[in-house]
């Protein structure tokens, strides 16, 4: 028991050190649109020269930001898309965001689940049984990912307290976040083309802004239709 507590303490200290290092190194100062826009050409040149290195470094940075719930994931999505283009950007952002979410879920499960189970065993048991029944957990997580009304770091934390298998959490998150990721990647590609005020009203940029505004409404409508169909199927 003492060894397990020591391991959890070490994990918490490592997470705290990572978060502290991010702010000590002025991470928020570098992860903003102005700074990344200014360095876009240099990053694009580096990507052209060393694509594997750039994609790998970006992937690891994104996983760290998402896994530790650091600010800047949305900016990273837009900036990466502006440098990598749509398809490469979609692939790396989709994989990295899901990996980061799974890391956060795993950390929450390792550090907090046993503590919560010891203090609220009946409540947690009810949650586990409800999440396991007739695919309810999968549907619930998918709906939260598709319509991001709840911050993703809270979803990762909450799901870490359940007994949902990590592989299930991974593929549902990957699938549920993919449409929204595609919209943001498209917006990032168009944002990378903005060099003058006139570019803001280009057809591509206007389409990207419309997609960002319309997507949550379309996703909610699609979820309601799927929910009704699911209810009729269960009946």
MIDREN-43143 format. One record per residue (C-alpha): z, x, y. Coordinates in nm, 2 decimals. Each point is the difference from the previous one (the first is absolute). Example, Ala and Ser with C-alpha at 12.3 -4.5 7.8 and 13.67 -1.06 7.14 Angstrom:
REM MIDREN-43143
+--------+--------+--------+
!      Z !      X !      Y !
+--------+--------+--------+
!   0.78 !   1.23 !  -0.45 !
!  -0.07 !   0.14 !   0.34 !
+--------+--------+--------+
//
This chain:
REM MIDREN-43143
+--------+--------+--------+
!      Z !      X !      Y !
+--------+--------+--------+
!   0.00 !   0.00 !   0.00 !
!   0.09 !   0.28 !   0.24 !
!  -0.33 !   0.18 !  -0.08 !
!  -0.20 !  -0.32 !   0.07 !
!   0.18 !  -0.05 !   0.33 !
!  -0.07 !   0.36 !   0.09 !
!  -0.37 !  -0.05 !  -0.07 !
!  -0.01 !  -0.31 !   0.21 !
!   0.18 !   0.18 !   0.28 !
!  -0.26 !   0.29 !  -0.02 !
!  -0.29 !  -0.25 !   0.02 !
!   0.16 !  -0.17 !   0.30 !
!   0.05 !   0.34 !   0.17 !
!  -0.37 !   0.09 !  -0.07 !
!  -0.12 !  -0.32 !   0.15 !
!   0.22 !   0.04 !   0.30 !
!  -0.12 !   0.36 !   0.04 !
!  -0.37 !  -0.11 !  -0.02 !
!   0.06 !  -0.27 !   0.26 !
!   0.19 !   0.24 !   0.22 !
!  -0.27 !   0.26 !  -0.02 !
!  -0.27 !  -0.25 !   0.10 !
!   0.18 !  -0.08 !   0.32 !
!   0.11 !   0.36 !   0.06 !
!  -0.36 !   0.11 !  -0.02 !
!  -0.10 !  -0.28 !   0.25 !
!  -0.19 !  -0.20 !  -0.26 !
!  -0.03 !  -0.31 !   0.22 !
!  -0.15 !   0.21 !   0.27 !
!  -0.28 !   0.12 !  -0.23 !
!  -0.05 !  -0.33 !  -0.19 !
!  -0.14 !  -0.20 !   0.29 !
!  -0.35 !  -0.11 !   0.08 !
!  -0.03 !   0.22 !   0.31 !
!   0.09 !   0.32 !  -0.18 !
!  -0.21 !  -0.08 !  -0.30 !
!  -0.30 !  -0.11 !   0.21 !
!   0.02 !   0.33 !   0.19 !
!  -0.01 !   0.20 !  -0.33 !
!  -0.25 !  -0.22 !  -0.18 !
!  -0.29 !   0.24 !   0.04 !
!   0.19 !   0.30 !  -0.13 !
!   0.13 !  -0.20 !  -0.29 !
!  -0.36 !  -0.12 !  -0.07 !
!  -0.12 !   0.36 !   0.00 !
!   0.27 !   0.10 !  -0.24 !
!  -0.08 !  -0.29 !  -0.23 !
!  -0.36 !   0.10 !   0.00 !
!   0.09 !   0.36 !  -0.09 !
!   0.29 !  -0.08 !  -0.25 !
!  -0.02 !  -0.36 !  -0.11 !
!   0.23 !   0.03 !  -0.30 !
!   0.27 !   0.18 !   0.19 !
!  -0.01 !  -0.25 !   0.28 !
!   0.01 !  -0.31 !  -0.23 !
!   0.28 !   0.16 !  -0.21 !
!   0.21 !   0.09 !   0.31 !
!  -0.06 !  -0.34 !   0.15 !
!   0.10 !  -0.17 !  -0.32 !
!   0.33 !   0.19 !  -0.03 !
!   0.08 !  -0.07 !   0.37 !
!  -0.07 !  -0.37 !  -0.04 !
!   0.21 !  -0.02 !  -0.31 !
!   0.29 !   0.17 !   0.18 !
!  -0.03 !  -0.23 !   0.30 !
!  -0.02 !  -0.32 !  -0.21 !
!   0.26 !   0.11 !  -0.25 !
!   0.26 !   0.08 !   0.26 !
!  -0.09 !  -0.29 !   0.22 !
!  -0.08 !   0.22 !   0.29 !
!  -0.19 !  -0.13 !   0.31 !
!  -0.37 !   0.08 !   0.01 !
!  -0.16 !  -0.15 !  -0.32 !
!  -0.23 !  -0.23 !   0.20 !
!  -0.11 !   0.28 !   0.23 !
!  -0.06 !   0.23 !  -0.30 !
!  -0.22 !  -0.28 !  -0.15 !
!  -0.21 !  -0.03 !   0.32 !
!  -0.02 !   0.38 !   0.05 !
!  -0.09 !   0.08 !  -0.36 !
!  -0.27 !  -0.26 !   0.00 !
!  -0.15 !   0.14 !   0.32 !
!  -0.02 !   0.34 !  -0.16 !
!  -0.09 !  -0.08 !  -0.37 !
!  -0.22 !  -0.31 !   0.05 !
!   0.03 !  -0.34 !  -0.16 !
!  -0.02 !   0.06 !  -0.38 !
!   0.19 !   0.33 !  -0.02 !
!   0.25 !  -0.13 !   0.25 !
!   0.05 !  -0.32 !  -0.20 !
!   0.05 !   0.19 !  -0.32 !
!   0.25 !   0.25 !   0.13 !
!   0.20 !  -0.25 !   0.21 !
!   0.02 !  -0.26 !  -0.28 !
!   0.12 !   0.25 !  -0.25 !
!   0.24 !   0.18 !   0.24 !
!   0.15 !  -0.32 !   0.14 !
!   0.07 !  -0.13 !  -0.35 !
!   0.14 !   0.33 !  -0.12 !
!   0.23 !   0.01 !   0.31 !
!   0.11 !  -0.36 !  -0.06 !
!   0.07 !   0.08 !  -0.37 !
!   0.20 !   0.31 !   0.10 !
!   0.21 !  -0.21 !   0.24 !
!   0.05 !  -0.26 !  -0.27 !
!   0.11 !   0.27 !  -0.25 !
!   0.24 !   0.16 !   0.25 !
!   0.16 !  -0.34 !   0.07 !
!   0.03 !  -0.07 !  -0.37 !
!   0.15 !   0.33 !  -0.09 !
!   0.25 !   0.01 !   0.29 !
!   0.09 !  -0.36 !   0.06 !
!  -0.06 !  -0.23 !  -0.31 !
!   0.29 !   0.11 !  -0.21 !
!   0.24 !  -0.03 !   0.30 !
!  -0.13 !  -0.36 !   0.08 !
!   0.01 !  -0.09 !  -0.37 !
!   0.37 !   0.11 !  -0.02 !
!   0.10 !  -0.21 !   0.30 !
!  -0.23 !  -0.30 !  -0.03 !
!  -0.09 !  -0.03 !  -0.37 !
!  -0.06 !  -0.37 !  -0.02 !
!  -0.22 !  -0.01 !   0.31 !
!  -0.21 !   0.29 !  -0.11 !
!  -0.03 !  -0.15 !  -0.35 !
!  -0.13 !  -0.33 !   0.15 !
!  -0.25 !   0.20 !   0.21 !
!  -0.12 !   0.19 !  -0.31 !
!  -0.04 !  -0.32 !  -0.20 !
!  -0.18 !  -0.17 !   0.28 !
!  -0.24 !   0.29 !   0.06 !
!  -0.08 !   0.02 !  -0.37 !
!  -0.07 !  -0.37 !  -0.05 !
!  -0.37 !  -0.10 !  -0.04 !
!  -0.12 !   0.28 !   0.21 !
!   0.20 !  -0.11 !   0.30 !
!   0.08 !   0.36 !   0.10 !
!  -0.36 !   0.10 !  -0.01 !
!  -0.11 !  -0.29 !   0.21 !
!   0.28 !   0.04 !   0.25 !
!  -0.07 !   0.37 !   0.05 !
!  -0.38 !  -0.06 !   0.02 !
!   0.05 !  -0.26 !   0.28 !
!   0.23 !   0.23 !   0.20 !
!  -0.26 !   0.28 !  -0.02 !
!  -0.29 !  -0.22 !   0.08 !
!   0.16 !  -0.16 !   0.31 !
!   0.22 !   0.27 !   0.16 !
!   0.25 !  -0.22 !   0.17 !
!   0.29 !   0.21 !  -0.14 !
!   0.00 !   0.38 !   0.08 !
!  -0.12 !   0.19 !  -0.30 !
!   0.30 !   0.23 !  -0.01 !
!   0.23 !  -0.30 !  -0.05 !
!  -0.22 !  -0.13 !  -0.28 !
!   0.01 !   0.35 !  -0.17 !
!   0.38 !   0.00 !   0.04 !
!   0.05 !  -0.35 !  -0.13 !
!  -0.23 !   0.05 !  -0.30 !
!   0.19 !   0.32 !  -0.09 !
!   0.31 !  -0.22 !  -0.06 !
!  -0.19 !  -0.21 !  -0.26 !
!  -0.09 !   0.08 !  -0.35 !
!  -0.37 !  -0.02 !   0.06 !
!  -0.18 !   0.29 !  -0.18 !
!  -0.12 !   0.26 !   0.23 !
!  -0.35 !  -0.02 !  -0.15 !
!  -0.01 !  -0.37 !   0.08 !
!   0.12 !   0.07 !   0.36 !
!  -0.28 !   0.26 !   0.03 !
!  -0.29 !  -0.21 !  -0.11 !
!   0.11 !  -0.32 !   0.18 !
!   0.06 !   0.20 !   0.32 !
!  -0.34 !   0.18 !  -0.03 !
!  -0.18 !  -0.33 !  -0.04 !
!   0.19 !  -0.20 !   0.25 !
!  -0.02 !   0.27 !   0.28 !
!  -0.37 !   0.08 !  -0.06 !
!  -0.16 !  -0.28 !   0.22 !
!   0.23 !   0.09 !   0.30 !
!  -0.06 !   0.37 !  -0.06 !
!  -0.37 !  -0.05 !   0.01 !
!   0.03 !  -0.19 !   0.34 !
!   0.21 !   0.28 !   0.15 !
!  -0.23 !   0.27 !  -0.14 !
!  -0.31 !  -0.17 !   0.15 !
!   0.19 !  -0.03 !   0.33 !
!   0.08 !   0.37 !  -0.02 !
!  -0.36 !   0.09 !  -0.06 !
!  -0.11 !  -0.20 !   0.30 !
!   0.28 !   0.14 !   0.21 !
!  -0.12 !   0.35 !  -0.07 !
!  -0.33 !  -0.08 !   0.16 !
!   0.16 !  -0.10 !   0.33 !
!  -0.07 !   0.27 !   0.26 !
!  -0.06 !  -0.20 !   0.31 !
!   0.12 !  -0.34 !   0.14 !
!  -0.34 !  -0.15 !  -0.10 !
!   0.06 !   0.09 !  -0.36 !
!   0.30 !  -0.24 !  -0.01 !
!  -0.23 !  -0.30 !   0.03 !
!  -0.25 !   0.13 !  -0.26 !
!  -0.08 !  -0.25 !  -0.28 !
!   0.18 !   0.21 !  -0.26 !
!   0.32 !   0.03 !   0.20 !
!   0.00 !  -0.37 !   0.09 !
!  -0.04 !  -0.08 !  -0.37 !
!   0.29 !   0.22 !  -0.09 !
!   0.22 !  -0.17 !   0.26 !
!  -0.10 !  -0.34 !  -0.13 !
!   0.08 !   0.10 !  -0.36 !
!   0.34 !   0.13 !   0.10 !
!   0.08 !  -0.33 !   0.17 !
!  -0.16 !  -0.24 !  -0.26 !
!   0.11 !   0.17 !  -0.32 !
!   0.36 !  -0.12 !  -0.01 !
!  -0.12 !  -0.36 !   0.05 !
!  -0.26 !   0.03 !  -0.27 !
!   0.25 !   0.16 !  -0.24 !
!   0.25 !  -0.28 !   0.06 !
!  -0.27 !  -0.27 !  -0.07 !
!  -0.11 !   0.18 !  -0.32 !
!   0.36 !   0.03 !  -0.12 !
!   0.07 !  -0.37 !   0.06 !
!  -0.31 !  -0.09 !  -0.20 !
!   0.09 !   0.24 !  -0.28 !
!   0.36 !  -0.14 !   0.00 !
!  -0.12 !  -0.36 !  -0.03 !
!  -0.24 !   0.10 !  -0.28 !
!   0.28 !   0.19 !  -0.17 !
!   0.23 !  -0.31 !   0.03 !
!  -0.26 !  -0.23 !  -0.15 !
!  -0.06 !   0.25 !  -0.29 !
!   0.37 !   0.02 !  -0.07 !
!   0.02 !  -0.39 !   0.00 !
+--------+--------+--------+
//
